[in-house]
Amino acid sequence: MEYIFHITQENRKLSIQEILSLYELKICKELDESHVLIITKDNGAIKLYKRLAYTNDVYEIFFSSTEKNVLNEIKNVNWTEIYKKSFAVRIVTLNDTAKKKNNINNKFHNQEFKHNKEREFAKIIYQQLNSKSKNPTVDLENPETLIVFFLLKNKYYCCIQLWQNEKSFLLRKPHLKPELHPTSLNPRLAKACVNLVITKSEFCETKFSSLLLDPFCGVGGILVEAGLLGIKTIGVDTEQKMLDGAEENINYYGIKDCKLLFNDATKITTKELGLDKNKITAIVTDLPYGKNTKKIEHEKLYNAFLKNATRLTEKMVVMFPDFVDYKKIILQTKSWKIKQEFSVYLHKSLSKKIVLLHSFLI
């Protein structure tokens, strides 16, 4: 089966990699740089899209067709098997004409074209449903069945919307949590970072045994996002005040399977975590930073952590402040290789490097 993933415009590279990592894919088809991807996947795993942070909508493709043949293709679909209670038809244009925002005539023509096509396509679907005694209802505001035709140049992709991201993470922004810390991670970014390392192989709807460690957990932003995805977590920090704040946030969101420990990320062992060897699926962490701290102290801390992490897991996502030479630090460990990296702008004085690392052992 083929599916369309409509990603956000916030961070294109990270949006795409989140999907590829979650579904354990190497490539996907990008439609004309339009923030629309086509993924080929079996039905069993596709519902993992509900975990995604940087995807807005997901659609199942029923057919693709040239503009010349699209009406016949619509007539050949058995809409009675798809229709639920009500429906609406949308045209989403991805071609160059739709991008010429400064040309008023083209924009007006594009809107008129879309409305005419939507009415034409909806009429065919309505007539088929009505002929089979479905008593169809058209609901343009809140349809149960949303039929979307993506138009790229002269080719249509006929789809049914499967999922729309409710973006509940927006309600978990740092200032809305019981315990706030100035360096708390954006929940959308935290969720995406979890999806980079806790992938299809470690996750299914009936059985889930992955364990995620955040060794610099702070007030628990990453732990909250992982916990809400149903992942077992362990948070470690050297400041009891941070651990107290993490506990308050975790309890506030009703997360049960999370352990908090006062310990040192540069020295902690699986035994101290109460685990057998290699029981940690992955590490996701946002490294502590402070611009008033000497650069050499940052590098010393990060280096010690990375070396110790080889005893804990084989893959992790580490967030570095942009003012350190993270590639040099990683290279010095002789233990980790960079699989992917992303830049995320936070504010005018700070960006972060999101780095996906795998051990040389895998």
N, C-alpha and C positions, 0 to 999 in steps of 0.2 A: 504494500500500500504506500501511496505517496501523500505527504502532508505538507502544508504550508505553515511556516512559522514566521509571524510578523514580529520582528524584534524592535526594541526601542532605539532611539537615535542618541541615547546618552553615551554609550561606549560601544561602538560597533564591533570592535575586535573581541572585547570581553563577552559581549552578547552572543556572538557566534561560537566562541570557544566553550561557553557554558553549556550550550546545546550539544556540541560535539563530545565534550567530556562526559556529560550525563548519559548520553546514549552510546558512548564508546565508539564513535564514528571518526574516521580520518578526514573525510571531506563532505561537503554539501554543495548543492547548486544554489548560486546566488542569482536572483533575477535583476539584472540591469542596475546594480548598485542601489536598489530601492528599499532596503531594509526588509526584504522578503526572501526567505530561504525555502527550498524544497528539500525535504528529508524523506528518504525511503526507509520504512521501518515496519516490522511485524506488529500486529494488533496487540499482542501480549504486553509489550514494553512501552507502547506509545503514551499511556496515561501518566507516565512520569513527568509529562509537561507541567503537571500541577505543582511541581517543585520549583519551576524556573522563576528567576527574579527579573531578568532583562528581556523577557518575551512578553509582548502585549496580548497576542491572540494566536490560536492554533486552529487550523482548518483541515478537513479531510478532502482530498481532491477526488471528484467523481469522474471527471473527464477533462481533457484539454482539446481545443479545437481551433481551427482557423475561423476568422470572422465570417467567411463564406458559408461554413458548414454548421455554425453554432446552433441555429434554430432547429435543424434536424437532430442534433445531438441532445438538445433539451427535450425534444419530443420522445426520444428513445429511453429516457430515464424513467424508471418506475417510481414516481414521486410519492405514491401511497406508502411505500416502505420507509420513506424518509420523513414525511410530514408528521408533525406533532402539534396539535391544537391550533396553531396559527403560524403564519410565515410572512417573510418579507424578502425582497430581492435588492441587493446592492451591487453596484458596479464600482470597482476600485481601479482607476487607471494608473498604470505604472510607466506609461510611455513618455516620450520627450515633450509632447504637447502639454501634458499636465504639469511639466516642470517650468514652463515659460510663464512664471508668475507675473512678470511685468507687462505682458501683452494682454490687455483687457479683452480684446476681441477673441483671442484664442481661449482665454479663461471662460468667457461667457459661452462660447461654442462648446467647450468641454462639458460644462454643467448641463447644458441643454441636451447634448448627446447622451450623457449618462442617464438623465431622467427619462428620455425617450426609450432607451434600451431597457431600463429597469421595468417600465410599464409593459413593453413588448414581451420580455421574458416572463414576467409575472403572469401575464394573461394566458400564456401557453400552459404554465404550471397549474394555474387556477382551473382552466378548462379540463385538464386531465383529472385533477382531483375531484372536480364536480361531477364529471362523467362516471366516476366510480363511487358516487354517493358518500364522499368524505365531508361534504358540507364545509368547504375550506373557509378559513377566516384570514383576512389580510390584516396584519398589525404592524404598522410602520414604526411604532415607538418601542415596543418590547416583544418581538416575536419569539415564540418557542423554537421555531426553525428559521435560522438566518442563512439564506442562500447568497453566497458572495461570488461574483464573477471578477476575478483579477484579469485585467486586460493589459498585456504587454505588447506594444506595437500592434500587430494584427492577430495575436493569439490570445484566446480566452482560457482561463483555468476555472472550471466550475467547482465550487467548494461548499461544504457545510461547516459552519463554525462549531467547533467542539468545545472550546474553552476560551474564556476571556479572563485575563489576570485581574483579580479584584484589588491587587496592590495593598493588601492588608498590612504589609511591612511599613507603609507610610504612617500607620498608627503606632508604630514602635520606634519612631525617631527618638534619638537620645533625650531630647527635652520633654518627651511625653512619658518617659519611664519614671518609676518611683525614685531610682537612684541614678543621678546624672554625673558624668565625668566629662570634662572638656575634650578629651581625646577619644571619646566613645565613637565606635565605628558606625557608619551609615548601615542600617539593617539590610537594605537591598544589596549592597556590596558584600556584606557578611554572608548573606544567603547564597549569592553567586559563588563566593569562594568555597563554601561547603560543597556546592555542586561540582566544582572542578576536581574534587578528590573522592567524594562519596558517590560512586557512579552505579550504573545499572547492575553490575556484577555483585555489588554489595547491598543492593536495595531491591526488594520486591514487596508487593502489597500483603503477602501472607506471612512472610518471615523476614525479620530484619535483625541483624546481629552486629552491625558496624559500631565501632567505638571511635569517637573523635576526641582528641586532646588539644586544649588551648593552654600552653604553658605560661603565657603572659595574659591571663584571662581578664584582668581589670574588673570592671563591673558586669562582665558577662554578656556583652553584645553578641559575640559569636556563639556562645553556649545557648543563648535564647533562640537564635535562628536555627541552629542544628537541632535543638530539642523540639522545636515546633514541627520539624520535619520527621520526628520520630526516631532520631539518632541518639544513642547513649553517649554521654559526654563526661569528660573530666576537665575541670578547670584548676589551674595551679597559679599561685601568685606569691610574691614575697612580702606583700603588704596585707595585713589582716583587715584593714579598713576597706580595701578593694574587694576582698573575699566576702565581707559582710554586705557590701553593696551588690555583689553578684548574687548572693543568696536571696536578697530582697527582690531583685528583678526576676530571678528564676521562679521564685514562689508566686510572684504577681501574675506570671503567665501560665501558671499551673503545670510547670515542667517537673516531672517526678524523677526521671532516671538520669540524675546529674550528681556527680561527686565533686566536692571542692576541697582542695588541699593547700595548706601552707607549706611551700617548698620552693626550691631553687631550680629554675628551668635549665641551668647549665650543669646540674649535677644529678637530677632526679633519675631514678631507675624504674623499670617496670615492677620490680619487687616493692618499691615504696608506693607505687600506684596501686598495689594489691592485685597485680596481674601476672599471668604467665608470660613468657617471652613471646614477642611479636604479636601481642593481642591488640595493639593499637592500629586501627585501620589507616588513620591519617592524622596529621597535625594541621590545624589552621590557626594562625596567630598573627596578631598585629604587634610588631616589635615596639617596645617602649622607646621613646625619644624625648629629647629636650634640647633645644638649641643652645641653652646655656651650659649644657654638659660638653666637655671636651670631646672632639671627634674621635680621639684615640680610645676613649672610654666606651663609646658606642661600638667601635670596631672590635674591641676586646670582648664585650658582652655578646655581640652577635656571633662572633667566631666560636666562642665557647659553647653557646647554645646549639649552633649548627653541628658541631662535632659530637655533642652529647646526643643530639636527636637521632643520629645513626643507630643508636642502641634502642630506640623507641619505635621507629616506624620506617617505612620504605618510601613514603611519599608525603608531601606536605605543600601547603600554600603559605608563603611567608610574605608579609607586607613590610617593606623597607621605606623609611623616609628618603626622599629624593636627594638629600644632601650628603648621603654616604655612597661610597663606591661599592655597591652591593655585589657586582660581578667579581671584583677582586676578593672580597670577603668569602664568597662562595667557592671560588677557585682555590683559596688557601686551605679549605677544609679537606680537599682531595676526596670528598665523599659524595658530593651532590652534583647533579647536572641539571641545567635549566631546560625544562620542556617547553614552557611558554612564559611570556612576561607581558605585562600591561601597565600603562600609565594611567593613573586616576587623579584628576585635578580636584583638590579640596578647597583651597582658597589661594589668594595671591602670593602667600609666603610659603605654601607647602603643597606638594604633590606626593603621591605614593607610587612605588613600584610594587605591583602584585606579581609575585614570582612563583610559578608552579615548579616544584623540584621533585626529582626522582633520585633515589639512591643509585649509585653505580652498580649495585648488586642486582638491579632488575632491568 
